[in-house]
Amino acid sequence: MKKHAPSEELKKELDILLSKINALEVVSSDEYQKGVVKVLRRLVEGQIHSINEFDHLKKAIDLVTLQLFDVQNKLNS
């Protein structure tokens, strides 16, 4: 089973993909192509946002876990 890449690596790959999509927009010649580029950009931006939100959730879970340990230590002492 393939291991997940770190979030920073994923964001870097998505940033590169976003740059390529921006280049596609420059060379697109009709409304259909421009529409496809807009959809692609929105999907990649959504992925970047999801990765950022997931990082925030991981940090929040870590903070809650630390608080639970603090409460457990106070109860045991």
BELJO-V359669 format. One line per field, one symbol per residue. burial: b if it has 16 or more other C-alpha atoms within 10 Angstrom, else e. A space follows every 10 residues. Layout:
burial->???
This chain:
burial->eeeeeeeeee beebeeebee bbeebeeeee eeebeebeeb beebbeebee beeeeeeeee eeeeeeeeee eeeeeee
